[in-house]
Amino acid sequence: MQWTLSENAQVLVLTGAGVSAESGVPTFRGMDGLWEGHAVQQVASPEGFYADPALVWRFYSLRREAGLKVKPNPGHEAIAALERQLGDRFLLATQNVDGLHQAAGSERVIPMHGELYKSRCEHCETPFYDESTYFEPPLPTCDDCGGKIRPHIVWFGEGLESSHLTRIDQFIRKAGKNLVFLAVGTSGVVYPAAGLVDVARRFGGKTWLVDLDPAREAYARYDHVIKGKSGEVLPKLFAI
């Protein structure tokens, strides 16, 4: 299957964990949802960081270390190629924090859940690029105010950045009936995919879902549902 875009089409892509999984990005969570016996909230929440920052930093240091060993897959590359074709008529919102979209060449990227290779001071809050790993104390502190440095990740209990949501909303409103919404690597029926597909349909846009295991409900919510790996489906869908 290939899609045909009108010359006025504006494409909003949302990617989830399935896209990164095809690159071999490890989940770091077992079948029981635990990491080394710890509930994920212990290493991915403000409360967990306050209670044991060393544990949190060891978790993210392992993720950083593993992430540097993986590369973008054909799905990432197809999305980047589509952006090069469309320019400002394209926007990518990703739930993934691994930076693989950027590594593939994507530029108009909204990292909704943060960025693995950035850190920020708890107080100053300005993020900065950081590939460092912190497996043992001393843990990093801010050169300006002495505050604790934390991963630049949206944790449980924290809201998404308002500027990101505004940018997505403005893109959708500007596109109107010319909007094409494509969700990739997500079941399609949980937030934010569920919210975005509803908004896209309300504005008269076309909706697509590509996922290895789409939820049954997705077939009623999307105009087109394609079951398969994004690395195999997207190059054919985009004819790239």
C-alpha positions as CSV (number, residue, x, y, z in Angstrom):
1,M,0.0,0.0,0.0
2,Q,1.2,3.5,-0.8
3,W,-0.4,6.8,0.2
4,T,-0.8,9.8,-2.1
5,L,-0.5,13.2,-0.5
6,S,-2.0,16.3,-1.9
7,E,0.3,19.3,-2.5
8,N,-1.3,21.0,0.5
9,A,-1.1,18.0,2.9
10,Q,0.5,18.6,6.3
11,V,1.7,15.5,8.0
12,L,1.9,15.0,11.8
13,V,3.7,11.8,12.8
14,L,3.5,10.4,16.3
15,T,6.0,7.6,17.2
16,G,6.0,5.2,20.1
17,A,8.2,2.5,21.5
18,G,7.6,0.1,18.7
19,V,9.8,2.2,16.3
20,S,12.8,2.0,18.7
21,A,12.2,-1.6,19.5
22,E,13.1,-2.5,15.9
23,S,16.5,-1.0,16.5
24,G,17.0,-3.3,19.4
25,V,16.6,-0.6,22.1
26,P,16.3,-2.6,25.4
27,T,13.3,-2.0,27.6
28,F,15.1,-2.5,30.9
29,R,11.9,-3.9,32.4
30,G,11.2,-7.6,32.9
31,M,7.9,-9.4,32.3
32,D,6.9,-8.4,35.8
33,G,7.4,-4.7,35.0
34,L,10.3,-4.5,37.4
35,W,13.9,-3.4,36.9
36,E,16.3,-5.3,39.1
37,G,13.5,-5.8,41.5
38,H,12.6,-2.1,41.6
39,A,9.2,-0.8,40.5
40,V,9.7,1.6,37.5
41,Q,8.3,4.5,39.6
42,Q,11.4,4.2,41.9
43,V,13.6,5.1,39.0
44,A,11.3,7.3,36.9
45,S,9.6,9.7,39.3
46,P,10.5,12.9,41.2
47,E,9.9,11.0,44.5
48,G,12.2,8.2,43.4
49,F,14.9,10.7,42.6
50,Y,14.6,12.4,45.9
51,A,14.7,9.1,47.8
52,D,17.7,7.6,45.9
53,P,19.3,9.7,43.2
54,A,22.2,7.2,42.8
55,L,19.7,4.4,41.9
56,V,18.0,6.6,39.4
57,W,21.3,7.7,37.8
58,R,22.4,4.1,37.6
59,F,19.2,3.2,35.7
60,Y,19.6,6.1,33.2
61,S,23.4,5.5,32.9
62,L,22.7,2.0,31.8
63,R,20.1,3.3,29.3
64,R,22.6,5.8,27.9
65,E,25.3,3.2,27.6
66,A,23.1,0.8,25.8
67,G,21.6,3.5,23.6
68,L,24.9,4.5,22.1
69,K,25.2,1.0,20.7
70,V,22.1,1.1,18.6
71,K,21.4,2.8,15.3
72,P,18.3,4.2,13.4
73,N,16.4,1.6,11.5
74,P,14.7,1.9,8.1
75,G,11.5,3.3,9.9
76,H,13.5,6.2,11.3
77,E,15.1,6.8,8.0
78,A,11.8,6.8,6.1
79,I,10.3,9.3,8.4
80,A,13.4,11.6,8.0
81,A,13.2,11.3,4.3
82,L,9.5,12.2,4.4
83,E,10.4,15.3,6.3
84,R,13.0,16.3,3.7
85,Q,10.3,16.1,1.1
86,L,7.7,18.1,3.0
87,G,9.7,20.7,4.9
88,D,7.6,22.8,7.2
89,R,4.5,20.8,6.2
90,F,5.8,18.1,8.5
91,L,6.0,17.7,12.3
92,L,7.2,14.7,14.3
93,A,6.1,14.1,17.9
94,T,7.8,11.2,19.6
95,Q,7.3,9.4,22.9
96,N,10.8,7.9,22.6
97,V,13.7,9.5,24.4
98,D,16.6,7.7,22.6
99,G,17.4,10.4,20.0
100,L,17.3,7.9,17.1
101,H,15.0,10.1,15.0
102,Q,17.5,12.9,15.3
103,A,20.3,10.5,14.4
104,A,18.4,9.5,11.3
105,G,18.2,13.2,10.2
106,S,14.9,14.3,11.5
107,E,14.9,18.0,12.6
108,R,11.3,19.0,13.2
109,V,11.1,16.8,16.3
110,I,9.1,17.2,19.5
111,P,10.5,14.9,22.2
112,M,7.3,14.7,24.2
113,H,8.8,12.5,27.0
114,G,12.2,14.2,27.2
115,E,15.7,13.3,25.8
116,L,18.0,10.6,27.2
117,Y,21.1,12.4,26.3
118,K,20.3,15.6,28.1
119,S,20.3,16.5,31.7
120,R,19.2,19.6,33.7
121,C,19.5,21.2,37.0
122,E,16.5,20.8,39.4
123,H,16.5,24.6,40.0
124,C,18.0,26.3,36.9
125,E,16.0,23.8,34.7
126,T,17.8,24.6,31.4
127,P,18.7,21.3,29.7
128,F,22.1,20.6,28.3
129,Y,23.6,17.8,26.1
130,D,25.0,15.1,28.3
131,E,26.2,11.6,27.3
132,S,27.9,11.0,30.6
133,T,27.2,8.0,32.8
134,Y,27.0,8.2,36.6
135,F,27.2,4.7,38.0
136,E,28.6,5.8,41.4
137,P,28.9,8.9,43.5
138,P,29.8,11.7,43.2
139,L,26.7,12.5,41.4
140,P,26.6,15.6,39.2
141,T,25.6,19.0,40.6
142,C,25.0,22.4,38.9
143,D,28.1,24.6,38.4
144,D,25.9,27.7,38.9
145,C,23.7,27.0,41.9
146,G,24.9,23.6,43.3
147,G,21.5,22.0,42.7
148,K,21.2,18.3,41.8
149,I,21.4,17.4,38.1
150,R,18.7,15.0,36.9
151,P,18.0,13.3,33.6
152,H,15.9,15.5,31.2
153,I,13.1,13.0,31.1
154,V,9.3,13.4,31.8
155,W,8.8,11.2,34.8
156,F,5.6,9.7,36.3
157,G,3.6,12.4,37.9
158,E,5.1,15.2,35.7
159,G,3.2,16.9,32.9
160,L,4.3,17.2,29.3
161,E,6.0,20.5,28.4
162,S,3.3,23.0,27.6
163,S,5.3,24.5,24.7
164,H,5.3,21.0,23.0
165,L,1.6,20.7,23.3
166,T,1.1,24.2,22.0
167,R,3.3,23.5,18.9
168,I,1.3,20.3,18.1
169,D,-2.0,22.1,18.6
170,Q,-1.0,25.0,16.3
171,F,0.2,22.6,13.6
172,I,-3.1,20.7,13.7
173,R,-5.2,23.9,13.6
174,K,-3.2,25.3,10.7
175,A,-3.5,22.1,8.7
176,G,-7.2,21.7,9.2
177,K,-8.7,19.4,6.6
178,N,-5.2,19.1,5.0
179,L,-3.9,17.2,8.0
180,V,-2.6,13.7,7.7
181,F,-2.0,12.1,11.1
182,L,0.1,9.0,11.2
183,A,0.7,7.0,14.5
184,V,3.6,4.5,14.3
185,G,4.8,1.9,16.8
186,T,1.9,2.5,19.3
187,S,-1.3,0.6,19.8
188,G,-3.2,3.7,18.7
189,V,-5.8,3.8,21.5
190,V,-3.9,5.2,24.5
191,Y,-2.8,8.7,25.1
192,P,-1.4,10.6,23.3
193,A,-2.2,8.7,20.1
194,A,-5.9,8.4,21.1
195,G,-6.2,12.1,21.8
196,L,-4.4,13.1,18.6
197,V,-6.4,10.9,16.3
198,D,-9.7,12.2,17.8
199,V,-8.5,15.8,17.2
200,A,-7.4,15.0,13.7
201,R,-10.7,13.5,12.8
202,R,-12.6,16.4,14.3
203,F,-10.7,18.8,12.0
204,G,-11.4,16.6,9.0
205,G,-7.9,15.1,8.7
206,K,-7.0,11.7,7.4
207,T,-5.7,9.2,10.0
208,W,-3.3,6.3,9.7
209,L,-1.8,3.7,12.1
210,V,1.2,1.5,11.6
211,D,1.9,-1.0,14.4
212,L,3.0,-4.6,14.8
213,D,0.1,-5.3,17.1
214,P,-2.7,-2.7,16.7
215,A,-5.5,-2.7,19.3
216,R,-8.8,-4.0,18.1
217,E,-10.4,-0.7,18.8
218,A,-7.9,1.1,16.5
219,Y,-9.6,-0.2,13.4
220,A,-12.7,1.8,14.2
221,R,-10.8,5.0,15.1
222,Y,-8.4,5.2,12.2
223,D,-9.1,5.5,8.5
224,H,-6.3,3.1,7.7
225,V,-4.6,0.6,9.9
226,I,-1.5,-1.4,8.7
227,K,-0.2,-4.2,10.8
228,G,3.5,-4.7,10.5
229,K,7.0,-3.4,11.4
230,S,7.5,0.3,10.7
231,G,10.9,-0.5,9.2
232,E,9.2,-2.6,6.6
233,V,5.9,-0.7,6.1
234,L,7.0,2.9,6.0
235,P,9.5,2.8,3.1
236,K,6.8,1.2,1.0
237,L,4.0,3.4,2.3
238,F,6.0,6.6,1.5
239,A,7.5,5.1,-1.7
240,I,10.9,5.9,-0.4
